[in-house]
Amino acid sequence: MKHRIVTAAQMKEIERAGNAHGLPYLQMMENAGLAAYTQLRARLPPGGALLIVCGKGNNGGDGYAIARMLMQAGNTVDVLEAPHTGKASVGNQLQKKIFLAYGGKILTEFPEGKSYTLVIDAVFGVGLSRSVEGEYASLIDRMNAMEGAKAAVDIASGISADNGNVLGTAFRADLTVTFAFEKVGCLLWPGNQYAGKVVVADIGI
């Protein structure tokens, strides 16, 4: 099998083409949530609570989908909504609504002093191109300082998908579940030092 590696712009074009050929963006997000859930379930440490931190974009939407599926499977799941201004993406809003409809709860304050078996990063996706600063930088640093295993959704937040550069600060994952194709930033230094083990998950593209 040929190993395919893409940049952020290439992945966006692949998703656009998939949508044009009949695979809706919202279905891609649901597929991504299921793919990540499947990989995480296979590798979850036994017992304990899970924390998923969701941003306002589609990466956060993936996070809400993963949280719902893990919760339905009987896991104790806390979701922390990253502080943000502006409107969340359409997919993010829908997945958040579904998560809440299934009985999920969303934290608005960082869970100080609580321990988790696994911390899942769904703050930024592959489209990040600016430096991570302020509340976001503080959030990622606090996530890194937590005990427990760490997993990233698609790419570790703060890593450029195009060149592996650290954009201010970045999440340090033990496992990255990336979608459809591996991203350049997961392979190049220093991004590869933040990715941990990289698993490419099919989302139907």
N, C-alpha and C positions, 0 to 999 in steps of 0.2 A: 504494500500500500504506500502510495506517495504521501510524504509528510508535508502538509500545506501550512504555510505561515503567512499571516496577513497583518497589515497596518490597520489603524482605526478607520481611515477613509475607505480602504478596501472592504472592511467588514460592513461598513455602512452601505456601500454599494451592493454587496451581496444580499444584505437584508432587504434593500429596496427592490432588487431583482426578484427575490423570493416573494415579496408582497405583490409585485406586478404579475407574477405567475400563479397567484392564487393562494399563497400562504400568508394570511393576515398577520400584521405586527403583533396583535394581541395573542394570537395562537402561538407565535414564536416565543412570546414571553411565558405563556403557560408551559410550553415545551421545555423552555430553559429552566423554569422552576422545577419541573418534574425530573429533568436530567440531573440537576444539582442535588435535589432531594435524594435521588437514587444513589448517587456517588457518596453523599454524606452518610446516608443510612448504612452503607456497606463499611464505612470507616469510623463510625461514631464510637467514641470511648463509652464504656458501659456506665449507665446511670447518670445522675446529675442533671442540672438545668442547662439550657442553651440560651445564648444571647445572640440576636440578629440585629445589627445596626443598619438602618435603611435610610438612604438619601432620597432626594426628590425626583430623580430621573428614572430611567428604565431599569438601571441596575438595582435601585431600591424597590422597584416593582417586582423584579425577580426575587428579591429578598422577602417581600410579603407573601409571594406564592410559596416559596420554600418554607416559610414559617407556618403557613396554613397546613401544608402537607405533613410537616413534622409534628404539629399539634394534633392533627387527625390520627397520626400513627401512635399517639399516646405519650409523646415527649412533652416535658415541661419547657415551654418556650416563652421567653421574654423578647419583645420587640422594642427597640429604642429608635425613635424617629430623630434623625440628625437635625440640628437646628438649621433652618433655611429661610430665605426670603423668596418671594416670587411663587409662581404657580408650579405645582408638581406636574409631571408628564401625564398624558391621558391614561397610559397603561398603568402608571404608578397609582393614580387615583382609583382606578378600577380594582386593582389587586388589593389595595388597602381596604376598600369597601367590602370586598369578598372576605378578607381576613377578619374584619370586624363582625361581619354577618355570621361567621362560623364561631363566634364567641371569643375571638382573640382580643387581647388588651395591648395598648400601646403606651409605653413609658415616654414621658417628656423630660424627665430628669435622669441624669446618669446614675445607675444603680450602685452607689457607693457601698463598699463593704460586702457586696454579695459575690459569691463565688459561682463560677460556671465551668462545666466540663468542656464546653466548646464556645468560642466567640466567632461569629460569622460576620464578615465585612461585606456589606452591600451598599456602601456609601457612594462611591463613584464607579463609573464603568470605563470602557476603553476610550470614550470621547474626551476625557480630561486633558486640557492643554494649558491650564494656568497653574500657578503656584498655589499650594494648599496653605492657607494662612488662617489666623484668627481662631474662631470657635471650631472650625473643622480640623485645624492642626492640633488643637488641644484635645479634641475628641479622639483622633487617631492615636495620639500619644498615650492617652488613657487606656484605649483598647489594647495597645501593645503591652502596657504595664500589667494588664490583668493576668491572673493565673489561668491555666487551662490551655487546651489546644486552640489553634487559630486556623480559620479557613477563609479564603477569599472567593467571591463570586465574579467570575470572568477574568478579573485582574486585580491585583492588590491595589487598593485606593492610594493614590499619590504617585503611582508609577506611570510614566508615559508609555502608551501602547506602541508607539512608533519607534522609540529608541532605548527604552529601559531606564531613562533618567528618573531620578527622584525629584519630584516637583514640590520642593519644600520639605515635606515629611511624607512617610509612607507606612502603610500597614505591613507588618511582618507575618506572613502566612506560613503555616506548615503544609498546607494543601491549597492549591488553586484549581477550581473547577471552571475551565474556560469553554466557551461554546462554539461549536462548529469547526473552528480552526484555531491553532495555537497563534498567539499574538507575539509580534516581534519583541515587545517589551518584556515578555516572560522569559526570553532566551538570552537577551543581551545584558551584560553587566552595566549597572548594578541591579537592574530589575530582577535578574534571575536569583539574586540573593534574598529577595523579598517574596518570591513566588512559592518556595517550598516545592513539594511534588506537584507537577502539573498534569492534570487529567483533562483530555479533550472529550467533551460530551456532545453527542449528536442532538440537534434540535429540529431536525426535519428539513434543513436547507439542502 
